Amino acid sequence: MYLCSNIRNKMRNFHMCFLSCVALTTILYIFHERPNWDHAASTQPDTDNNEMRHKKNTFHIVAVACGQRAQETLVMIKSALLYNYYQEYIKFIIFTEAPLADIISEKLTDWRETLSQQFDFELLSLKFPNQSEKEWKNLFKPCAAQRLFLPSLLKDVDSLLYVDTDILFLSPITDIWKYFGKFNETQIAALAPEHENENIGWYNRFARHPFYGPLGVNSGVMLMNLTRMRQFNWEQHVFPIYKEFKLRITWGDQDIINILFYYHPDKLYIIPCEYNYRPDHCMYMSICNSSHSGIKLIHGNRGYFHSDKQPLFKTIYAAIESYQLSSNLYNDFLLPLRAALNAQSVNESSCGKVSGDILLVANSLFSSSY
């Protein structure tokens, strides 16, 4: 009897101990797992956080549009959006004047409704130094010198990519933006060489002023760290250069930039020629080796996007201009571009030999999904 009673007591104690352990384990589980529940709640969409993320990761692209450049500006912007494969958030800042502003704004507003999570835009009035506004505005090409004053005009922007309106993107914005990360502690900007071959270089043969490096640089595509440029007092260097050399410069603001970096070569980073590919790279002989990575940005300077001199340039411009944003990139852009570049007029031209380099990035991005 005593034995049975003793067994029952031990069983009762065992059950109580077991239940206590279970309760303690449950409490500890809840205590330790609670942060995970809080973390799950914090991952829900938050408008303020999204806005901060966009602001932090914004890619600024800046251009200046005057005269008859409205359509060319829109095609440049469309090319950046077309190749925005990774859906980065791009902010376009366009300095322009009243007749063009309405045209550009209307079209970009339509595109923004379709691609609202990918880009925004801002149109700003032209602004030059008061004491010589007309002189600066008409330096070389109308309004082109505006880029010289971006550090003081865009005080809230840290870094940007400046492009001429006759530039077309043939690669994602991230491809060229990565070069900001390659700057050393002194470099404030990045440009591509004006030429690759001294036998056909312009600066080394004709310039009447100092210029950067052996062959000069082209300013049509320019990465600008505005924060560093402001610290360098960029514009305070520009004014005396213009005053001293204004009667000896031919290419306006580009010459001023070349002179400045001649005196401060440590401030400039050089990017490869495929990020500013121009007719001079192929019209006589192929002097830009882009076969390994493809042509990233193409520059139809001297009107080559609208000329039949080298049909390659006009063909690319027409393909991007006719593409409807958000339509099928493979069927409605890549296939027509391939066919157009295979035309006899392109194949028989000097620049037609780089058609494969034009398509290299597009084939990689837009063929893989279909």
C-alpha positions in Angstrom: 0.0 0.0 0.0 2.7 2.3 1.0 4.6 1.4 -2.2 1.6 2.2 -4.4 1.1 5.5 -2.6 4.8 6.3 -3.1 4.6 5.5 -6.8 1.5 7.7 -7.2 3.3 10.6 -5.5 6.4 10.2 -7.6 4.2 10.2 -10.8 2.3 13.3 -9.6 5.6 15.1 -9.0 6.9 14.0 -12.4 3.9 15.3 -14.2 4.1 18.6 -12.3 7.8 18.9 -13.2 7.1 18.1 -16.8 4.3 20.7 -17.1 6.6 23.3 -15.5 9.3 22.6 -18.0 6.8 22.9 -20.9 5.5 26.2 -19.5 9.1 27.5 -19.0 10.1 26.4 -22.5 7.1 28.2 -24.0 7.8 31.4 -22.2 11.5 31.3 -23.3 10.4 30.6 -26.9 8.0 33.6 -26.9 10.6 35.8 -25.4 13.4 34.9 -27.9 11.2 34.8 -31.0 9.4 38.1 -30.4 12.1 40.1 -32.2 11.5 38.1 -35.3 7.8 39.0 -35.3 8.8 42.7 -34.9 11.2 42.4 -37.7 8.6 40.9 -40.0 6.3 43.8 -39.2 9.1 46.3 -40.0 9.5 44.9 -43.6 6.0 46.0 -44.6 6.0 48.8 -47.2 6.7 52.2 -45.7 6.2 55.3 -47.9 8.7 57.4 -46.0 11.4 54.7 -46.2 10.8 54.2 -49.9 11.2 57.9 -50.5 14.4 58.0 -48.5 15.7 54.9 -50.5 14.9 56.6 -53.8 16.6 59.8 -52.7 19.6 57.9 -51.5 19.9 55.8 -54.7 18.9 58.4 -57.2 21.0 58.5 -60.4 21.0 62.1 -61.7 21.3 62.6 -65.4 21.6 66.3 -66.6 21.4 67.8 -70.1 21.0 71.2 -71.6 18.5 71.7 -74.4 18.2 74.8 -76.6 17.3 75.7 -80.1 15.8 72.7 -82.0 17.0 70.1 -79.5 13.7 69.0 -77.9 13.2 65.8 -79.8 16.8 64.9 -79.6 16.6 65.4 -75.8 13.6 63.1 -75.6 15.2 60.4 -77.6 18.3 60.6 -75.3 16.0 60.2 -72.2 14.1 57.4 -73.8 17.4 55.5 -74.5 18.3 55.8 -70.8 14.9 54.4 -69.8 15.0 51.7 -72.4 18.3 50.4 -71.2 17.3 50.8 -67.5 17.2 47.0 -67.2 17.8 47.0 -63.4 15.1 49.6 -62.9 17.2 52.1 -61.1 15.6 55.3 -60.0 16.7 58.1 -62.4 16.2 61.8 -62.0 16.5 63.8 -65.2 17.4 67.5 -64.8 17.0 69.4 -68.0 18.1 73.0 -68.3 16.1 74.6 -71.1 14.1 77.6 -72.4 10.4 78.3 -72.7 9.6 77.0 -76.3 11.2 73.6 -75.6 10.1 73.2 -72.0 6.4 72.6 -72.8 7.3 70.0 -75.4 9.7 68.1 -73.1 7.4 68.3 -70.1 4.3 67.0 -71.9 6.1 63.9 -73.2 7.9 63.1 -69.9 4.7 63.5 -68.0 3.1 60.8 -70.2 6.1 58.5 -69.8 6.2 59.0 -66.0 2.6 57.7 -65.7 3.8 54.5 -67.3 7.2 54.2 -65.5 6.4 56.1 -62.3 8.7 53.9 -60.1 11.7 54.4 -62.4 12.2 58.0 -63.0 11.3 61.6 -62.4 12.3 64.9 -64.0 12.8 68.5 -63.4 13.0 71.3 -65.9 15.1 74.3 -64.9 15.6 77.7 -66.6 19.0 78.6 -68.0 21.2 80.6 -65.8 24.5 82.2 -66.5 26.7 84.7 -64.6 24.9 88.0 -64.7 27.9 90.1 -65.8 28.3 88.2 -69.1 25.1 86.2 -69.5 24.8 86.6 -73.3 28.5 85.8 -73.9 28.3 82.6 -71.9 25.0 81.5 -73.4 26.4 81.8 -77.0 29.8 80.3 -76.3 30.4 77.6 -79.0 26.8 76.1 -79.2 23.8 77.8 -77.6 23.6 77.0 -73.9 26.4 74.4 -74.0 28.4 76.3 -71.4 25.7 75.8 -68.8 27.5 72.7 -67.6 30.3 74.8 -66.3 28.1 76.2 -63.6 26.3 73.1 -62.4 28.2 72.9 -59.1 26.6 76.2 -57.9 23.2 75.6 -59.6 22.6 72.1 -58.2 23.8 72.6 -54.6 21.7 69.7 -53.3 23.1 67.2 -55.8 26.2 65.2 -54.8 27.1 63.5 -58.1 25.6 63.4 -61.7 26.1 62.3 -65.2 26.1 65.1 -67.7 25.4 64.2 -71.3 25.0 66.3 -74.5 21.6 65.9 -76.1 23.2 64.0 -79.0 24.1 61.1 -76.7 22.3 57.7 -76.7 22.5 55.1 -74.0 23.3 51.6 -75.2 23.8 50.2 -71.6 22.3 50.6 -68.2 23.2 53.8 -66.2 25.0 51.6 -63.6 27.6 50.7 -66.2 29.1 54.2 -66.3 28.1 55.2 -62.8 30.5 52.5 -61.4 33.4 54.8 -62.3 32.5 57.1 -59.5 33.7 54.3 -57.2 37.1 54.2 -59.0 37.9 57.9 -58.2 40.9 58.4 -55.9 40.7 61.1 -53.2 41.6 63.9 -55.6 39.5 63.2 -58.7 36.4 65.3 -59.2 35.2 64.3 -62.7 35.6 61.7 -65.4 35.8 62.1 -69.2 36.7 60.0 -72.3 39.7 61.0 -74.5 38.9 63.2 -77.5 41.0 60.8 -79.7 42.7 57.5 -79.6 45.2 58.1 -82.4 47.6 61.1 -82.6 47.6 61.0 -86.5 44.0 62.2 -86.6 43.8 64.0 -83.2 42.5 67.5 -83.3 44.0 69.0 -80.1 47.5 67.8 -80.7 47.5 69.2 -84.3 45.4 72.4 -84.2 44.8 73.6 -80.6 46.2 77.1 -79.7 45.9 76.5 -76.0 46.9 73.9 -73.4 44.8 70.7 -73.2 44.7 67.6 -71.1 47.0 64.7 -71.8 48.4 63.9 -75.2 45.2 64.2 -77.2 42.7 66.1 -75.1 39.3 65.0 -73.7 35.7 65.2 -75.0 33.1 66.7 -72.8 30.0 65.2 -74.3 29.8 62.6 -71.5 31.0 63.8 -68.1 30.7 62.2 -64.6 30.8 65.1 -62.1 31.2 64.8 -58.4 29.6 68.2 -57.5 30.5 68.0 -53.9 34.2 67.8 -54.7 33.9 70.4 -57.5 32.5 72.8 -55.0 35.3 72.1 -52.5 37.7 72.7 -55.4 36.0 76.1 -56.2 35.5 74.9 -59.7 33.9 78.1 -61.1 36.6 80.3 -59.6 39.0 78.4 -61.9 36.7 78.7 -64.9 36.5 82.5 -65.0 40.2 83.3 -65.3 40.7 80.6 -67.9 38.0 82.0 -70.1 39.3 85.5 -69.7 42.9 84.5 -70.7 42.0 82.1 -73.6 38.7 83.2 -75.0 40.2 84.4 -78.2 42.1 81.1 -78.7 39.4 78.5 -78.0 37.4 76.8 -80.8 35.2 74.3 -79.0 33.9 76.6 -76.2 33.3 75.0 -72.9 35.1 71.8 -73.9 38.3 73.8 -74.5 37.9 75.5 -71.1 37.5 72.0 -69.5 40.6 70.8 -71.3 42.6 73.8 -70.1 41.5 73.4 -66.5 42.5 69.8 -66.4 45.8 70.6 -68.1 46.7 72.6 -65.0 45.0 70.1 -62.6 45.5 66.7 -64.2 45.2 65.0 -60.8 41.5 66.0 -60.7 40.5 64.0 -63.7 39.7 60.3 -64.2 39.7 58.9 -67.7 37.0 56.5 -68.8 37.2 54.2 -71.8 36.2 55.4 -75.3 33.2 53.0 -75.5 31.4 55.4 -73.0 31.6 58.2 -75.6 31.7 56.5 -79.0 31.8 59.0 -81.9 32.0 58.9 -85.7 35.8 59.7 -85.4 36.3 56.3 -83.8 35.2 54.4 -86.9 34.9 56.7 -90.0 38.5 56.4 -91.1 39.6 53.3 -89.2 38.5 51.5 -86.1 40.4 53.2 -83.2 38.3 52.3 -80.2 38.5 48.7 -79.1 35.0 48.0 -77.8 34.6 44.4 -79.0 35.1 43.0 -75.5 32.4 45.0 -73.7 30.4 46.7 -76.4 29.6 50.3 -77.1 28.0 51.8 -73.9 27.1 55.3 -74.9 27.1 56.6 -78.5 27.7 60.2 -79.4 26.2 61.5 -82.7 28.1 64.8 -82.7 28.3 67.1 -85.7 24.7 66.0 -86.6 25.5 62.3 -87.4 22.2 61.0 -85.9 20.5 63.0 -88.6 22.9 62.4 -91.5 23.5 59.6 -94.0 27.3 60.0 -93.9 27.6 57.1 -91.5 24.2 55.3 -91.6 25.0 53.4 -88.4 24.4 56.4 -86.3 21.1 57.4 -87.9 19.9 53.8 -87.8 20.4 53.5 -84.0 18.7 56.9 -83.4 15.7 55.9 -85.5 15.3 52.5 -83.7 15.2 54.2 -80.3 13.0 57.1 -81.5 10.4 54.7 -82.9 10.3 52.3 -79.9 7.3 52.6 -77.6 8.3 52.5 -73.9 7.0 49.5 -72.0 6.4 47.5 -75.2 8.3 44.2 -75.8 12.0 44.9 -75.8 13.0 41.8 -77.8 10.3 42.0 -80.5 9.8 45.7 -80.7 13.4 47.0 -80.2 16.1 44.4 -80.5 14.8 42.5 -83.6 14.1 45.6 -85.6 17.5 47.1 -84.6 19.3 43.9 -85.7 17.5 44.0 -89.0 18.2 47.7 -89.6 21.9 47.3 -88.8 22.1 44.5 -91.3 21.0 46.8 -94.1 23.4 47.1 -97.1 24.0 50.8 -96.5 25.2 50.2 -93.0 27.3 47.1 -93.8 29.1 48.9 -96.6 30.0 51.9 -94.5 33.1 52.3 -92.4 31.3 52.5 -89.1 29.0 49.6 -90.1 31.9 47.3 -89.0 31.1 47.9 -85.3 27.4 46.8 -85.6 28.2 43.8 -83.4 29.6 46.1 -80.7 26.4 48.2 -80.8 24.3 45.1 -80.2 26.5 43.4 -77.6 24.8 44.8 -74.5 21.3 44.7 -76.0 21.8 41.0 -76.9 22.9 40.2 -73.4 20.1 42.0 -71.7 17.1 41.6 -73.9 17.6 38.2 -75.4 17.9 36.3 -72.1 14.2 36.9 -71.2 12.7 35.4 -74.3 
